[in-house]
Amino acid sequence: MVLISELSKSDGLGVATIQARIIDMFFSPAHLVYLVAADPSGRILVEVRESIDQTLEVDSIVSIHGTVVLDKGHILIRATDIQKLQEAEYAFQQLADLSVPPPSDLPSYEADRWVKPNEEMERIQSAVFATYRKIWYAIVGIVLIGVGIFVPPVFSWLFIVGGLFLIILGLFVERTTVKSVEKVS
């Protein structure tokens, strides 16, 4: 685990895991969720790229694994895995007692870290994530294999290999999507 204040030094802006409390959430027009995560050392913006089927809400205490990236001179995390912590865990107790300022008082940047999105995004209270497979890729793959039977043998193998690739992609690759969000009232 790494403290948020040390992220710029970790792995030359590579992969890091932090334990933090979600103090604010935003939803972009591109259907991406951004979290403002805080630990005793500071705050950072987290772009949710991947998540498991779960609901994340403001004040959740989570473990975030992701890539630390430099964007416009400031760093943020692109999360590849987010897990809620249990009340029995030591980090949960420590982060539950963390005092945080009201979201309206959050700065856009804190030292070298991006804390709040600059763009106009909707502030949300919670987001429901779901993973799904792109089954329509598999369907297109089956159609390509079927077409490959009727084309000249020179091109037949291209259709069959492409179809098999799409079937594998459609059946085994998962993608995270935001199912719903609850706006701040």
Sequence and secondary structure as in RCSB ss.txt:
>XXXX:A:sequence
MVLISELSKSDGLGVATIQARIIDMFFSPAHLVYLVAADPSGRILVEVRESIDQTLEVDSIVSIHGTVVLDKGHI
LIRATDIQKLQEAEYAFQQLADLSVPPPSDLPSYEADRWVKPNEEMERIQSAVFATYRKIWYAIVGIVLIGVGIF
VPPVFSWLFIVGGLFLIILGLFVERTTVKSVEKVS
>XXXX:A:secstr
   GGGGGGGGGT EEEEEEEEEEEEE TTS EEEEEEETTEEEEEEES   SEEEETT EEEEEEEEEEETTEE
EEEEEEEEE  TTSHHHHHHHT     GGG  SEETTEE S SS  EEEEEEEEEEEE HHHHHHHHHHHHHHHH
S HHHHHHHHHHHHHHHHHHHH EEEEEEEEEE  
